[in-house]
């Protein structure tokens, strides 16, 4: 996924770094939402 995002951002350069960071951030937010739902708070 990071490779595809890097290619889309114009190779494994600045655009790829931004998309990878954004992907990690989204996954982290989803993880927080899921754990909050499971723990019930």
Wavefront OBJ file of the C-alpha trace (Angstrom):
o trace
v 0.000 0.000 0.000
v 2.861 2.329 0.833
v 4.487 1.488 -2.490
v 1.329 2.310 -4.424
v 0.817 5.543 -2.502
v 4.455 6.461 -3.135
v 4.082 5.846 -6.857
v 0.912 7.928 -6.897
v 2.666 10.759 -5.086
v 5.391 10.815 -7.735
v 7.767 8.020 -6.803
v 9.200 7.179 -3.412
v 9.760 10.801 -2.475
v 8.040 13.597 -0.585
v 4.512 12.672 -1.726
v 4.984 9.062 -0.673
v 6.103 10.161 2.773
v 2.999 12.305 3.250
v 0.628 9.558 2.110
v 2.333 6.973 4.323
v 2.054 9.270 7.346
v -1.612 9.968 6.572
v -2.314 6.229 6.217
v -0.672 5.476 9.578
v -2.625 8.320 11.187
v -5.946 7.005 9.831
v -5.151 3.472 11.016
v -4.265 4.825 14.460
v -7.546 6.757 14.701
v -9.494 3.656 13.661
v -7.644 1.629 16.287
v -8.548 4.182 18.983
v -12.226 4.171 17.928
v -12.379 0.366 17.941
v -10.682 0.041 21.326
v -12.993 2.688 22.801
v -16.005 0.769 21.487
v -14.687 -2.513 22.883
v -13.803 -1.062 26.280
v -17.069 0.871 26.362
v -15.997 4.425 27.216
l 1 2 3 4 5 6 7 8 9 10 11 12 13 14 15 16 17 18 19 20 21 22 23 24 25 26 27 28 29 30 31 32 33 34 35 36 37 38 39 40 41
